[in-house]
Amino acid sequence: MVVTIDNSWLKNEEAIKSQGVDPKMLEKMMPKDQRLKYLPIPAKYADPKTSPLVWEIEANRDSKDFDLND
C-alpha cells in the first residue's frame, strides 16, 4: 500500500475544528509532552502519486513508523 501523510490541518485551530476535533478537549486528553503542534512535512508525502512510502500490510501488525527525513 502507498502511504500518505498530511498534517496540514494542524496549522491552525480553525483547521483542527474543521476535522471535527475540539482542540481544547484534545489538549486536556493528551500528555503535556505530546501536545498538538504543526511540524512541516514535505508535500510529496501528502500525495499518493509522489509519496515514496510503502507499507506491506501483515496480520497482527497495525502500525508502522516512517522516517520522513528529507
C-alpha positions in Angstrom: 0.0 0.0 0.0 1.2 3.5 -0.7 1.1 5.6 2.4 0.3 9.3 2.5 0.9 11.7 5.5 -0.7 15.1 5.7 -0.7 17.1 8.9 -1.5 20.5 7.3 -4.8 20.6 9.2 -2.7 21.2 12.4 -1.6 24.6 11.1 -4.4 26.5 12.9 -7.2 26.0 15.4 -9.9 26.5 12.8 -8.4 23.8 10.6 -8.4 21.4 13.5 -12.0 22.2 14.3 -12.9 21.5 10.6 -11.7 18.0 11.2 -14.3 17.6 13.9 -11.8 17.9 16.7 -12.1 20.2 19.7 -8.6 21.4 20.2 -9.1 22.3 23.9 -10.5 18.9 24.7 -7.7 17.2 22.8 -5.1 19.2 24.7 -6.7 18.0 28.0 -6.6 14.4 26.9 -3.0 14.3 25.7 0.1 14.2 27.9 1.9 17.6 28.0 4.9 16.2 26.1 2.6 15.2 23.2 0.6 18.4 22.6 -0.6 19.1 19.1 1.8 21.2 17.1 2.3 21.6 13.5 5.6 20.4 12.1 6.2 20.9 8.4 6.3 17.7 6.3 7.4 17.8 2.6 4.4 18.0 0.3 5.4 14.8 -1.6 4.2 12.7 1.4 0.6 14.0 1.1 0.1 12.9 -2.5 -0.3 9.2 -3.3 1.3 9.9 -6.7 4.6 11.3 -5.2 4.8 9.6 -1.8 7.7 7.1 -1.6 6.2 5.5 1.5 5.0 1.9 1.1 3.7 -0.5 3.7 3.0 -4.2 3.2 0.1 -5.0 5.5 0.6 -8.1 7.6 -1.7 -9.9 10.1 -1.2 -8.7 13.7 0.6 -5.5 12.7 -1.5 -2.4 12.9 1.1 0.4 13.0 4.4 1.3 11.4 6.9 4.2 11.9 8.1 6.1 8.8 11.2 8.1 8.6 10.4 11.5 6.9 13.9 12.9 7.0 14.4 14.9 3.8 
